[in-house]
Amino acid sequence: MTFAWPIGLLALVPLAAVVAWMLWGRRRRRVVPFLNLWRGPVQSPPTKRSLILPPMSAILTLLAILLAILGAAGPRFGSAPNPVAITLIVDRGATMSGRIGSTIEAISPRIERLASGGRVDVQAVPAAAIETLTEAARLEAVGRDTHAALEASASEALRRTGGVVAVITDQELTISDPRLVRIAPARSSTNAGIIALSARAVPRSQVMVRLGNFSSRRKVTLRVSSGGVTVERTVAVNDSGDDALEFIDFPQPLGERIAAEITPGDDIPFDDAATIVRRHPPPRIEPGGAISEDLTRFIEVYQRHHPAGADSPALPVVKQSGELGTGSGVIVAEAAAATADSAMLVIAPHPLTESVDFSAAASAGAVAPKGWTPLVTRGDAALLAYRQAGGSRAVWTCLGSGPFAREPSFVILWTNIFDWAGLTAEEYVPLPEKSGMRLRLGPAGGGDFSASPDSAMAAAHAGGRATATDRRPAFIAAAMVLCIAAAWLWKSKSS
């Protein structure tokens, strides 16, 4: 037998003293008519003390007190239950903004009572260096959607431990386990935010903003900025949670960065602004025909450092202009006879000629196709020319082999060629820290537990060893019966 409150057994000490006093033998009292008749040298045998039982009503009263003391100490029969470990997972995602500390302060007493000497393991999603509830209450929310990570952490905690797993979050969990308890904040959040931001440059500059609303607001102010131009307008939003699409035409080409924000702010600031930046996927170079070994090796190196993806534009490298057509690509022509040494090398400023030393290619040259713009010429011969029409870019050159291939400028020139000619595809991608998000806002829970924590504790105990049975009610009931019996006997003797 074990006791839930062993210190209560100290009350047995004064009870034992009272019992010993009542059982200790004493001389019997006798009534005499005259005390002087009993004085004299009369010799009497010494008195022997012995235990004398008190009246039955007193015995029953003492037994009732004994049972009451034992019952107050919480007697348990069977094996003593092991303290159940509690894993507390704190959601510090965007939807918990401004409500982490107040929720933990409200439920801390219940968590400590449930632990009852057991261990409380405190974790955060996303991870943070915390060990206690006090440290968890000081956590700040981050601008991330944590629904998937939260369920993964809860599932791992249920698998790793046999105790109760409590999750502080306002998001609905799809995990079904009797040991899992969700604790929702007492106050619900209101939020209107940017779900997605995208843009296109052709056929015209246009930005699309997808808005979500989980508040009572009917309109918000949307502001979009790019390339030094800001467009502001009032947008009607649905208070039913349905998405609202807004298309904004820009009066000029879009810049490298597009930023959008809505005002006024709300409980969750993380989705009130979003930013996307322009990205140019590297080209997928497709050599065609017989090109030099020097250029073949460089293409392999370039593709290794600029790996093409599924959205990369194709960039053919051919020998004849007829093979290219009107699209983007590179023509590697054969160099013609050298021009006179007195001819001056003329280099036009352009991204293709940047940082390139063409002095080692002075003897090369050929006639550029009609309609192309020469960039590097020596007399009547051209070394480098380009063509740009609409969204296509093409480069013509006769510097694909020869002595110039052994110069460092060969690497610089062909890097410029592939970078410039492959700059035909573009897209806008969100910044990781400022991207729109679709947040899952659950209902407020009044700061209470989604399921009975006692049921979760019972489920955790059921998974371990047999637990002890609480016999406190039986002891208290027996004490009351003995008190009633003692009172009846006392009344019967008195009458």
N, C-alpha and C positions, 0 to 999 in steps of 0.2 A: 504494500500500500504506500502511496506517495501523497504528498500534500501540495496544493497549489500555493498556499500561504503558510509556510512552516513557522514563521515567526509568531503566528497566533497561538502556537502550542505553549508559549511561555505563560499563558493564563492558567495552565495546569499546576504551576508552582503554588500560588496562593490557595487553589482548590485543595491540593494535597495537604497543606497546613491545616485547613479547616477540618478535613476528614480525620486527620490524626488527632486533633484536639477533641473531636466528638467521640472518637473510639477509645480514648485513653481512660482507664478505670479510675474511679473516685469512691471515697467512703459514702455509704448510704446515709441519708439524712434521717434522724429519728426525733420524734416529738416527745419531750419529757415534761412532767409537771413542775419540777423544781430542780434547778441546775446544781445546787449545792450537794444534793444527794449523790451526784455522780463524781464528786471530787473525793479523793482519798488515795490511799496506797494500793488501790486495786491493780493487780497485774493482769494485763490483757495481751494476747498474742499479737505480734506485729501484722500490720495490714499488708496483704499481697495485692498489688495492682494487676489488673487484667483487662483485656479488651471487652468493652461492653457495647453491644449493638444499640444504636439509637432507634427511635420509633420508625416504623415502616414508611410513614409519610416523609420523614427526613431523608431516609435512604433513597426513596424515589426522587426527591428533590435534588440530591447530590448527583444521582445518575443523569438527571435531566440537564444539569449544568455541565457535566462531563461531555455528554453528546452534543450540546450546543457549542462548546469550545472546539471539539473535533470537527463539527460541521462547518464552523466559521473558518477553519484552516483549510478547507477544500479537499477532503479525502478523495483519492482516486484509486481504483482497483484495476489491475492489469498493467501492461507495459506503459511507461511514461512516454508521451509523444515528444518526438524531436522537434526543436524549433524549425519552422518552415522559412526558408530563404525567400526573400521578395526581390525580384528584379524590376526596377522602376526605369522605364524608358521615357525620356523627355523629348518630345517633338519640338525642335527649334526651327522648323520650316517657316515659310513666308506667312502661312495662314495663322500662325500662333503669335504674330507680332503684337507686342504690348500686353500679353496675357500669361506669359510663362510664370513670372514671379508671383502674381496674385493667386494663380491656380495651385501652385506648390504650397504656398503659405496656408491656403484653405484646407488642403487634404493632408498636410504633414502629421497632425495629431492622429488621424485614423491610420495612416501608414505605420507610424510608430507603435500604435496599439496592436495592429495586426501582426507586426513583426514579433512582439512579446519576447524579446531576447534573441530573436533570430537575426540574421544578417540582411541588410538592405543594400543591394548592388545598384548604384545609380549610373545610368548611361544616357548619352545624348545622341540624337540623330539630326544633322550631321555630327560627327564625333567631336567631343570637347573634353578637356582635362578636368573632370569633376569626380568627386568621391562622396560628397555628402549632399543632403537635401538643401542645406544652406547655400552651398556653391551652385547647385542647380537653379535655385531661385534667382540668381544673379545673371543667368544666361540671357543673351540677346538673340532674337530671331535673325535668320539669314534669308536672303532672297532666293530660295530654292524650293522646288516642288519635291517634298520628301515622302510622298505616299508610297512609292515602290520601296525605298530604302527603309521606311518605317516597318512595313510588313515583313521585309527580309530580316530585320533585327529582332522583331517579335518572334518569328518562326524559329530563328536560331536560338533565342533564349529559352523557348519552350522545349526545344530538342536537347539543349545542353544541361538544363536544370530540371529538377522535379518540383520546384516551388511555384509560387504565384508570380505571374508576369503582369505588371500594371503599366499601361501606356497612357501618358498624358498627351492628348491630342484632340483636335476638333474634327479630324478626318475619320470617315467611316472605315473600319477594318473588315476585311472579308475572311479573316481567320476564325474558325470555329473550334474553340477549345475551352473546357470548363475552368481551366486555370488562368485564362486570359481575362483581364479586366481593363476596360477602357474608361479613362477619366477625362471628361470634357470640361472646358472652362465654363464658368458661370455666365459669362457675358459673350454674346455672339458678335462676330465682326461684320462690318459693312464694307463692301469693296466694289469699286469699279476700276477696271484695269485694261491694259493692252495685252491681248492674247497673242497676236502675231503682227509683224511689220515686214512688208516686202515692197519691192520696187522693180521697175523696168525702165530701160533707156530708150527702146525702140518699140513701136513706131513713134512714140512720144514719151516724154518724161512723165511718169506717173507713179504715185505711191499709194499702196493699199494698207489700211489699218483695220485690224479686226479687234473689236471691243467687246468685253464681257461686263455684265453688271449684276452684282448681288447686293444691291442696296435699294433704297426707296427713291433714289434720284432718277429723274426723267431726262436729264441732259447734262453734258459735260463740255468743257472747252478743250478742243484738240489743237495742238500747235506742232507743226512739222517744219524742220529746218534742214537745208542742204545747200551747199555752194554759196553761202552768204545770203540766201533767200529764205524767209520764214512765211509760212501760210498758216493762218489761224481761222478757225471756224467753230461754231457751236454745233454739236452733234447730238441728236436724239438717241437715247439708249432705252432698252426694254428693261423694266423692273422684274421681268419673269425669268431672267437668267439667259435668255436667248442672245446669240451673238449679233452684233451690229457691224456691217461692213461700210467703210468710208473710203472712197477713191478721190485722190487729190492730184490734179494736173498741175505741173510746175511750168512756169513761163520760160524757163531756161534749162539747159542740160543739168542733170543731177551731179552733185559733187561726189567725192570719194566716200563721204560719210553722210548718213541720213539719221536724224534724231527726231523722235516723236515723244510728246508728253501730254498728259491730261491734267486739268485742274478743275475744281479744287482737290486737295489731297484727302485721304481717308485713313482707315485703320491699318491698311496694308500698303506701305509706300513702294514696295519693290516692283510692282507692275504698273506704276504710274508713269514710267518712262521706259523707252526702248531705243536701241541704236543698232543700225546695220552698217556695214562697210562693204565697199566694192572689192570683189575678188576676181582675179583673172586666172583661170586654170591653165597650167602649162600645156603647150601643144603636143599632139601625138605625131611625131615626125615619121614620114613614110618615104624612105628613099626609093627612087625609081630609076632604072637605067644604070649605066656603068659610071659610078662616081668614084673619085680617087680613094685610096686606102686611108690617106690622112683625114679626109672629111668623114669617112665611115667610122674611124676610131673616135673622132670628136663627137659625132652624133651619139655613139654609145655612152660616152662620158656625160654628155649633156642630159640624156634621158635618165641616167642613173641619179643625177643630182636634181632633176626636175621630172619626177615620175608622172606619167600621164594617168588621168583617171577616166571614169566612164563618161564624164561630161567634157573631156578635153577635145578641142577642135583638131581636125586632121590638117597636117601641113605637109603637102607633097614636095619632094625635092627631085626635080627633073632636069633633063639636058636640053630640051627644046621648048620654045615658047608655045608651040602648038599643043604640047602635052598638058600645059597648065590651064589653058582657057582663060576665063575671066575671074576665076576664084583666087583664093589666097594660096601662096606657095613660094617656092624658091627655084630659080633657074640658074644652073651652073653651066655657063658657056665655056667653050674652048677659047683660049687666048689666041689672038691673031698676031701678025708680024709686029715687031716692036716699032714704035714711032721714033722720030728723030730725037736725039739726046737733048737738043736745045729746047724742046717743048717743055712748058712749065706744068707741074702737077697742080691741078686746081681741085680743092676740096671744099664742098659746101657744108655748112653746119646742119647737122641732122642727128637724131638719136642713133642712126646707123653708123655714123662716122665718129661718134664720141669716143675719145681716148684711144683711137687707132692711129698707128704710125704707118703710113702708106709708102714711105721712102724705099722700103725693100721690095715693093711691087712696081717700081718705076718702069721696068721693061715689059710688063704685062699690058694688055689692052685688047678691046674688041669693039664691034659696032653694036650699040644697044638697040633693041627693038623700037619701032615707032610707037609713040604714045607714052613712053616711059621717061621719067625725069632723072637725068644724070646727076650723081652726087660727087663722084670722083672721076676726073677726066685728065687726059694728057694729050694735048693736040686734038685730033679728030677721034681719038679712041676713048672709050669709057671703061672704067674699072668697076664701077658700082652705080646702079640705078634702081629706082623704085616706082611702083604704081599703086595708087590708093584710090579706090572708087567705092562709095557706099560703105558697106561693112567689110570689104575684102582688102587685104594687104598683100602685095607681092614684091619680091626682091630679085633683081638680076645682077649677076656678078661673074667675073672670070677669074676670081681668086680662090678657086677651090683646090688648087694643087700648085706644084712648082716650088721654087725657093721660098716663097712667102709662107708656105705651110710650116716651115721650120722656125718661124718668128713668133714671139709672144703675141704680137698683134693679130696673128691668125686666130688665136683663141678668142681674143676680145671682139674681133669683127664678127665671127660666126655666132658668138653669144648674143651680140647686138641684133644680128639678123633673125635668129630664132625667137628672141624675146619680142622684137617689134612685129614681125610677120605673124607670130602666133597670138598676138593681142587682139583677137577677133571675137572671142567669147568672153562674156563677163556676167557676173551675178553678184547679188548683194547677200551677205551672210551676217547673222546676228553676232554681236559681241557676247561672249559667254556670261559676263557679269551684268549685261544690260539687255537681255533678250526678253521678249514677251513670254508669258506663261499662262497656262490654263490651270487655275487653282481650284482644288476641291474643298469647298467650304461646307462643313457639316453643321448640324444644329447645335445650339448651346446645350450643355448638360446640367446646368445649375451647379457646377462644381462637384457633382456627385458621381458615383460609380455606375457604369452601364449595367453591371451585373452584381449580384450580392457578393461582397468580398468574403463573407463567411462561407458561402458555397464554394468559392475558389479555394479557400483554405482547407475545407473538407476534402475537395478533390485532390489537393496536394497531399494531404495526410493519407488518403485512400491509396495513393500510389506507393506509399512506403510501408513501414511496419504497422502492426495492430496498435491502436491507440488505447489509452486508459479511459475507464468509465468514471464519470464524475458522480460521486455518491453524496454530495452535499445536501440535496433535497431530502434524501432518506434519513440522514442524521438529524436534520432540523425537525422533520416530522415526528421522529421517535422521541425527541426531547419534549415536544409539545404534548404528546400522549402521556409521557411520564409526569409532566407537571399537572395535567388534569387528574391523573390517578392519585397523586400526592395530595392534591386539594380535596379530593373526595374522601380519602382515608382520614385526613385531619378533621374534616367536618364530622365524619362518623364517630370518631373518638371523642370529640368535644360534646356531641349530643348524648 
